Amino acid sequence: MTPPENTFDDLLTEERTFDPPEEFRAKAHVRDPEQLERAKSDPEGWWAEWARQLDWFKPFHEVLDWQPPRARWFHDGELNVAHNCIDRHLDGPKRNKAALIWEGEPGDTRTYTYWDLHREVSRLANGLRSLGVERGDRVAIYLPMIPEAAFSMLACARIGAIHSVVFGGFSPESLADRIDDADARVLITADGGYRRGNVVPLKRNADEALERTDRVEKVVVVARGWNVSRTTGTRMVPDRDVWYHDLVEDQSADCPAESMNAEDPLFVLYTSGTTGRPKGIVHSTGGYLTQAMATTRWVFDLRDEDVYWCTADVGWITGHTYIVYGPLANGATVVMYEGAPDFPRRNRFWEICEKYGVTVFYTAPTAIRAFMGWGEEWPGRHDLSRLRLLGTVGEPINPEAWMWYREHIGGNRCPIVDTWWQTETGSILITPLPGVTTTRPGTATKPFPGISATLLNEGGEEVDSGYLAITRPWPSMLRGIWGDDERFRETYWSKWDEGTYFAGDGAKRDAQGNFWILGRVDDTLNVAGHRIGTMEVESALVEHPAVAEAAVVGRTDELKGQAIAAFVTLREGRPRSEELVVALKEHVATKIGAIARPADILFTSDLPKTRSGKIMRRLLRDIAEGKALGDTTTLADPAVVERLKERYEQEG
Ligand code: WTA
């Protein structure tokens, strides 16, 4: 593993700083650095104060039991996440407040108050119980961005079932693998969902997935609309499939919430790692919800009157924590949108912001770069004056995009929070606090209160440029990898001592103590904010009958951050052709999902390897980036690289 070649020298020349505007600061939840003292001197006590703001069916007495790498937070307490996100808001003025304002891509809208949410979630929870779902069972969710996605997650939480949401863009095969790994017996899907004017045939994909696994006994199907069913040719399998609306029709809106131990798993969410197999990241109940609530309130300075919109998909961790659990635990109003940002026109997001009076907006750098490319006339058509805070997540943001965001979306008045975190961390760990932090374009600034982050070198010494490490446990930390304890220890807790978390990112720290995240140091890619394992793409490629060997690397892409470049050797007698390039790209998209489609495929008769047979990715990356060659003396056949490089320059 080598830290990525940095762009830090460019960043260092980034001198622009922005203090919180006085008007913002005056009303912010955190406006005085003194509020952070307690978190420093007694982080556990401080987290416990947050936890006590939740409703506990049985109060906890012990805050943290830390036996590295196993942490148990609030572990003698009991609570229910759905109760905390819904029921506890029903006795006061929030009862009739909008919890969810949803807009479908075709323009249909639905709004649910907290009262409505309670009814919908409870009826579905009873429905799931009627299908035999019990506490601890896994339920797979493969849905578009529709309210039922949130209902399904919360219904599972209500009855203590563990959900595993699979992003709707994943292929049938990826869905089947995830169902198998988590041993899910129930799948919730929809006939389809809208994306850029087309219907994504989710049920058809699900049917295909279920031909590959026989674990699923019941499939609940949301009718996104009868049109959708007609377009996608939904076929219901007798005794296995049930329409969502039929399932909930006769269910009572009264569904007692299970009293869960704080350490019971709330969900599993798969993310890419350095092997061909994605890992099921396991999150807890009490610790997860505590930090989801705390970070949402403080990072987004969430207030009762806010209209908060996070544009992520619920299939990713950002959708879990910052569309569903964090905002609802705070009793916020959440906007949820089904479709593409450029449908039917490139102003769709700004139209939504204006229409619902969005005040807090959270999106990804990739999206911001696309908006920049489309031009400021699109947001310029809309009244965005209600916006008061902007956020970004998922990848490093280049200063140019940051400045554009600030000016053209934030009207030079909204603070920007660049938030660093991961599927594994469950919630935000490094971020500005908008009322107190001086921001600089390109840095996620400092650890959230109660979080201890640093930079270490291979030997575990503190440095100002190295591997990002978290040195104390935090409440929403992952509790494991589903079914694979060894991989959990090995991946995150073995680089230094067992109590220090290896994040897999390289970073630098400046004189003010700001963290500048540079990107992954392992073999995972970040394409448009989505994590993709190079090994996953490689395994997909070698499953194609024409392919003998494949090596996948990331290269810089102006829009997506990184793009996938694949170096492929073909089997004897398989001719290289343009058609094969197209076919291989399609093959990967079909196997994994469109997000993993390679941008470049280059045929080569050999791959550069060390004498021990390890593929030298650094060289391939350099070739893909068109950079000068580095040291090749450890190569078995240095000439391979020279030839590859020449070819890449000609063809790439
Ligand atoms: C990257 C997404 C720079 C990082 C929440 C991390 C970032 C990976 C930032 C996790 C940021 C996320 N600045 N890089 N603000 N936020 N990353 O699991 O490489 O999908 O390790 O979680 O995204 O991606 P994941």
Residues whose N, C-alpha, C, O or C-beta is under 5 A from the ligand:
A	BS01	WTA	T392 V393 G394 E395 P396 D418 T419 W420 W421 Q422 T423 A444 A503 D505 I517 G519 R520 G529 R531
